[in-house]
Amino acid sequence: MGTRRPTLADVTRSPLALAALATVAVPGLDAYDVRRPLHPGSDFDVAVVVDSVRQRWVVRAPQHPAAGAALEAEVALLEALGPYTDDGRLPFAVPRPAGFAHLPEGGRASVHREVPGRPLELERLRPGPGLAAAVGRAVAAVHELPTSVVENAGLPVYDAAGYRERRQAEVDEAARTGLVPPVLLRRWEEMLEDVAMWRFRPTVVHGDLSSTHVLVADGAVAGVLDWGSTMVADPADDLSWLLVAAPQDAVDAILEAYLLRRTELTDPHLADRALLAGELALARWLLHGVRTQRQDVVDDAVQMLHDLEEHTRVDEAAGAY
């Protein structure tokens, strides 16, 4: 029997192997040091390469074919976003692909200069015209991008009705596990059946905003990373993590700055859908655990769902809903 050609699913690359790919992708790059990033994520092997003049580069190589396809779409999107960062319509930096290295098992690795900044710490946000407002304006700037940048990159595009159906399918699948508290299922169904809540204008949505993907420096948003989940969908999704995790007085500043930056926004249910999206993220975490047969993830999701149920009961008793 002959030797089977390795596939992307077979490959996990060491930092040294990734550094070698970076030197192929960017001619003249002289690798001096290499290290794993603090938040490597999943689906990609990632390393930070420091060159001889202390410039830092990020190399990403897909771990499986789906990640390879996602990388190609993300690269197309990032190349389209370049002009928007150059002229200030996006008030922050994004990764700018500088070179590629073809992989023997198929696909290619991408290399870009590291975007400067440190991860946003939500708990340190304060009300007023400072960083909280800058975060609101940054999210709004993403939502003001023309939807064509997403369409041309081959990334998903949803209308409002189609996106509501997608959410409903998630709730139905989560319900079939038998692990979601009935009080939550009832709330989610009621909100999904309220047609008025789902009359929104779809926008470009980053799709994976988090503290590790939003970088700050000097009191401003310096960069936004990981654009592989970008789509045209519900703008409430990008606000969800902020409404759920940021201090409440800072949330008001974020939303005020966001609304002032948007040129067209008649969406009275934006915050309601953002909070719902935060709750449904727990359902998706549960489904991830079920699909991958990871009992630790299932247990974690179930615990968080029960905690949410308890908070919901307290809020309902107090008349908050």
DOKEMI-209285 format. One record per residue (C-alpha): residue number from 1; x, y, z. Coordinates in Angstrom, 1 decimal. Example, Ala and Ser with C-alpha at 12.3 -4.5 7.8 and 13.67 -1.06 7.14 Angstrom:
residues 2
> pos_px_py_pz
> 1_12.3_-4.5_7.8
> 2_13.7_-1.1_7.1
END
This chain:
residues 321
> pos_px_py_pz
> 1_0.0_0.0_0.0
> 2_1.2_3.5_-0.8
> 3_1.6_6.3_1.7
> 4_-1.6_8.3_2.3
> 5_-1.2_12.0_1.7
> 6_-1.9_13.9_4.9
> 7_-5.0_16.1_5.1
> 8_-5.5_19.2_7.1
> 9_-7.3_17.2_9.7
> 10_-4.0_15.3_10.4
> 11_-1.8_18.3_11.0
> 12_-0.9_20.2_14.1
> 13_2.0_22.5_13.6
> 14_4.6_23.6_16.2
> 15_5.6_27.2_16.6
> 16_8.9_26.6_14.8
> 17_7.0_25.1_11.9
> 18_4.7_28.1_11.8
> 19_7.7_30.4_11.9
> 20_9.2_28.6_8.9
> 21_5.9_29.2_7.0
> 22_6.0_32.9_7.9
> 23_9.5_33.2_6.3
> 24_8.1_31.6_3.1
> 25_5.0_33.8_3.1
> 26_6.8_37.1_3.6
> 27_10.1_37.3_1.6
> 28_12.9_38.9_3.7
> 29_11.2_38.1_7.1
> 30_14.1_37.0_9.3
> 31_12.5_35.1_12.2
> 32_14.3_35.9_15.5
> 33_11.8_34.5_18.0
> 34_8.4_32.7_18.0
> 35_5.8_32.2_20.6
> 36_2.2_31.1_21.0
> 37_-0.4_33.9_21.4
> 38_-2.2_34.3_24.7
> 39_-5.5_33.5_23.1
> 40_-4.9_31.0_20.2
> 41_-8.5_30.1_19.7
> 42_-9.5_27.0_17.8
> 43_-9.5_25.7_14.2
> 44_-6.1_27.3_13.5
> 45_-2.5_26.8_14.5
> 46_-1.3_30.3_15.4
> 47_2.0_31.8_16.3
> 48_3.5_35.2_16.8
> 49_6.8_35.6_15.0
> 50_9.3_38.3_16.1
> 51_11.7_39.3_13.3
> 52_15.2_40.7_13.6
> 53_14.0_44.3_13.9
> 54_11.4_43.3_16.6
> 55_8.4_43.6_14.2
> 56_5.8_41.1_15.3
> 57_3.9_38.9_12.8
> 58_1.0_36.6_13.2
> 59_0.9_33.4_11.2
> 60_-2.3_31.3_11.0
> 61_-2.6_27.9_9.4
> 62_-5.9_26.0_9.2
> 63_-6.3_22.7_11.1
> 64_-9.0_21.3_8.8
> 65_-10.6_21.9_5.4
> 66_-13.5_24.0_6.8
> 67_-11.1_26.3_8.6
> 68_-9.1_26.6_5.3
> 69_-12.3_27.7_3.4
> 70_-13.1_30.1_6.3
> 71_-9.6_31.6_6.1
> 72_-10.0_32.3_2.4
> 73_-13.3_34.1_2.9
> 74_-11.8_36.1_5.8
> 75_-8.8_37.1_3.7
> 76_-11.1_38.3_0.9
> 77_-13.0_40.4_3.5
> 78_-9.9_41.8_5.1
> 79_-8.6_42.9_1.8
> 80_-11.9_44.7_1.1
> 81_-11.8_46.4_4.5
> 82_-8.4_47.9_3.9
> 83_-9.7_51.1_2.3
> 84_-12.2_51.6_5.1
> 85_-9.4_51.6_7.7
> 86_-7.2_53.8_5.5
> 87_-9.8_56.6_5.2
> 88_-11.1_56.4_8.8
> 89_-14.5_55.0_8.1
> 90_-13.4_52.1_10.3
> 91_-11.8_53.9_13.3
> 92_-9.4_51.0_14.1
> 93_-6.9_48.7_12.5
> 94_-7.7_45.2_11.1
> 95_-5.3_42.5_10.2
> 96_-3.8_43.1_6.7
> 97_-2.7_39.9_5.0
> 98_1.0_40.4_4.0
> 99_1.7_37.0_2.5
> 100_0.7_33.3_2.1
> 101_2.4_30.0_2.2
> 102_0.9_27.0_0.5
> 103_0.6_23.9_2.7
> 104_1.6_20.4_1.5
> 105_-1.7_18.9_2.7
> 106_-3.7_21.6_0.9
> 107_-4.8_25.1_1.7
> 108_-2.5_27.9_2.7
> 109_-1.3_29.8_5.8
> 110_-1.7_33.5_6.1
> 111_0.6_36.0_7.7
> 112_-0.1_39.6_8.8
> 113_1.6_42.2_11.0
> 114_0.3_42.0_14.6
> 115_-2.3_44.6_15.3
> 116_-1.1_46.6_18.3
> 117_-3.2_47.0_21.5
> 118_-4.3_45.0_24.5
> 119_-7.6_43.1_24.9
> 120_-10.5_45.2_26.1
> 121_-11.3_44.7_29.8
> 122_-15.1_45.3_30.0
> 123_-15.2_45.6_33.8
> 124_-13.0_48.7_33.6
> 125_-15.3_50.6_31.3
> 126_-16.8_53.7_32.8
> 127_-19.7_56.0_31.7
> 128_-19.0_59.2_29.7
> 129_-17.2_60.1_26.5
> 130_-14.1_57.8_27.0
> 131_-13.5_54.2_26.0
> 132_-17.1_53.0_26.5
> 133_-18.2_55.6_23.9
> 134_-15.3_54.6_21.6
> 135_-16.5_51.0_21.8
> 136_-20.0_52.0_20.8
> 137_-18.7_54.0_17.8
> 138_-16.5_51.2_16.7
> 139_-19.4_48.7_16.6
> 140_-21.5_51.2_14.8
> 141_-18.8_51.7_12.2
> 142_-18.8_48.0_11.4
> 143_-22.6_48.1_11.0
> 144_-22.3_51.1_8.6
> 145_-20.2_49.2_6.2
> 146_-21.8_48.4_2.8
> 147_-23.2_44.8_2.8
> 148_-21.4_44.3_-0.5
> 149_-18.1_43.7_1.3
> 150_-19.6_40.6_2.9
> 151_-21.4_39.5_-0.2
> 152_-18.3_39.8_-2.4
> 153_-16.3_37.7_0.1
> 154_-18.8_34.9_-0.1
> 155_-19.8_35.1_3.5
> 156_-23.4_34.5_4.7
> 157_-26.1_37.0_4.1
> 158_-29.5_36.9_5.9
> 159_-32.6_38.9_5.7
> 160_-34.5_39.6_8.9
> 161_-37.1_36.8_8.4
> 162_-34.4_34.3_7.5
> 163_-32.3_35.2_10.6
> 164_-35.3_34.8_12.8
> 165_-35.9_31.3_11.4
> 166_-32.2_30.5_12.1
> 167_-32.7_31.5_15.7
> 168_-35.9_29.4_15.9
> 169_-34.1_26.4_14.6
> 170_-31.4_26.8_17.3
> 171_-34.1_26.9_20.0
> 172_-35.9_23.9_18.6
> 173_-32.6_21.9_18.5
> 174_-31.8_22.9_22.1
> 175_-35.3_22.0_23.2
> 176_-34.9_18.5_21.8
> 177_-31.9_17.9_24.2
> 178_-34.3_18.1_27.1
> 179_-31.7_20.0_29.0
> 180_-33.1_23.6_28.7
> 181_-35.3_24.7_31.6
> 182_-38.9_25.2_30.5
> 183_-39.1_28.7_31.7
> 184_-36.3_29.7_29.3
> 185_-37.8_27.9_26.4
> 186_-41.1_29.7_27.0
> 187_-39.4_33.1_27.1
> 188_-37.4_32.4_23.9
> 189_-40.5_31.1_22.0
> 190_-42.5_34.2_23.1
> 191_-39.8_36.5_21.9
> 192_-39.3_34.7_18.6
> 193_-43.1_34.7_17.9
> 194_-43.2_38.5_18.4
> 195_-43.0_39.5_14.8
> 196_-42.5_43.2_15.7
> 197_-39.2_42.4_17.4
> 198_-37.7_41.0_14.2
> 199_-38.4_44.0_11.9
> 200_-34.8_45.2_11.6
> 201_-32.5_46.2_8.7
> 202_-29.7_43.6_8.4
> 203_-26.2_45.1_8.5
> 204_-22.6_43.9_8.3
> 205_-22.0_42.0_11.6
> 206_-18.6_41.0_12.9
> 207_-20.2_38.0_14.5
> 208_-17.6_37.1_17.1
> 209_-16.9_40.3_19.1
> 210_-15.3_39.6_22.5
> 211_-12.8_41.0_24.9
> 212_-10.0_39.1_23.1
> 213_-11.0_40.3_19.7
> 214_-11.3_44.0_20.5
> 215_-7.9_45.7_21.2
> 216_-7.5_49.1_22.9
> 217_-4.7_51.6_23.3
> 218_-4.6_55.1_24.7
> 219_-8.3_55.1_25.6
> 220_-9.5_54.2_22.2
> 221_-10.3_51.1_20.2
> 222_-7.1_50.3_18.4
> 223_-8.0_47.1_16.4
> 224_-10.5_44.4_15.8
> 225_-9.4_40.8_15.1
> 226_-10.9_37.5_13.9
> 227_-13.3_38.4_11.1
> 228_-14.1_34.9_10.1
> 229_-17.6_34.9_11.5
> 230_-18.7_38.1_9.7
> 231_-22.0_38.1_7.9
> 232_-25.0_40.3_7.0
> 233_-27.4_39.7_9.8
> 234_-28.8_41.2_13.0
> 235_-26.8_44.1_14.4
> 236_-28.0_43.2_17.9
> 237_-25.6_40.2_17.9
> 238_-22.6_42.5_18.1
> 239_-24.0_44.4_21.0
> 240_-25.0_41.3_23.0
> 241_-21.7_40.7_24.8
> 242_-21.5_44.3_25.8
> 243_-25.1_44.4_27.2
> 244_-24.5_41.2_29.1
> 245_-21.0_41.7_30.5
> 246_-20.2_45.5_30.7
> 247_-21.1_47.6_33.8
> 248_-24.6_48.9_33.4
> 249_-23.6_52.6_33.6
> 250_-21.1_51.9_30.8
> 251_-23.7_50.1_28.7
> 252_-25.7_53.4_28.6
> 253_-22.6_55.2_27.2
> 254_-21.9_52.5_24.7
> 255_-25.5_52.5_23.3
> 256_-25.7_56.3_23.2
> 257_-22.5_56.5_21.2
> 258_-23.6_53.6_19.0
> 259_-26.9_55.3_18.2
> 260_-25.3_58.6_17.4
> 261_-22.9_57.0_15.0
> 262_-25.5_55.1_13.1
> 263_-27.0_57.0_10.1
> 264_-30.2_55.0_10.0
> 265_-31.6_53.3_13.0
> 266_-35.3_52.9_13.8
> 267_-35.1_49.7_15.8
> 268_-36.9_49.9_19.1
> 269_-36.2_46.2_19.9
> 270_-32.4_46.3_19.3
> 271_-31.5_45.9_23.0
> 272_-34.2_43.2_23.5
> 273_-32.7_41.1_20.7
> 274_-29.2_41.7_21.9
> 275_-30.1_40.3_25.4
> 276_-31.9_37.4_23.7
> 277_-28.8_36.7_21.6
> 278_-26.8_36.6_24.9
> 279_-29.1_33.9_26.3
> 280_-29.2_31.9_23.1
> 281_-25.4_31.8_23.2
> 282_-25.8_29.5_26.1
> 283_-28.0_27.2_24.0
> 284_-25.4_27.2_21.3
> 285_-22.7_26.2_23.8
> 286_-25.0_23.4_25.0
> 287_-25.4_22.2_21.4
> 288_-21.7_22.4_20.8
> 289_-21.1_20.1_23.8
> 290_-23.8_17.7_22.6
> 291_-22.5_17.6_19.0
> 292_-18.9_17.0_20.0
> 293_-19.9_14.6_22.8
> 294_-18.0_16.7_25.4
> 295_-19.7_16.1_28.7
> 296_-17.7_18.9_30.4
> 297_-19.1_21.4_27.9
> 298_-22.7_20.1_28.4
> 299_-22.4_20.3_32.1
> 300_-21.0_23.8_32.0
> 301_-23.8_24.9_29.6
> 302_-26.5_23.3_31.8
> 303_-25.2_25.0_34.9
> 304_-25.2_28.4_33.2
> 305_-28.8_27.8_31.8
> 306_-30.0_27.0_35.3
> 307_-28.3_30.1_36.7
> 308_-30.1_32.1_33.9
> 309_-33.4_30.4_34.8
> 310_-33.0_31.5_38.4
> 311_-32.2_35.1_37.4
> 312_-35.2_35.1_35.0
> 313_-37.5_33.9_37.8
> 314_-36.3_36.6_40.1
> 315_-36.7_39.3_37.4
> 316_-40.2_38.1_36.5
> 317_-41.2_38.1_40.1
> 318_-40.0_41.7_40.3
> 319_-41.9_42.7_37.1
> 320_-38.8_43.2_35.0
> 321_-40.2_41.2_32.1
END
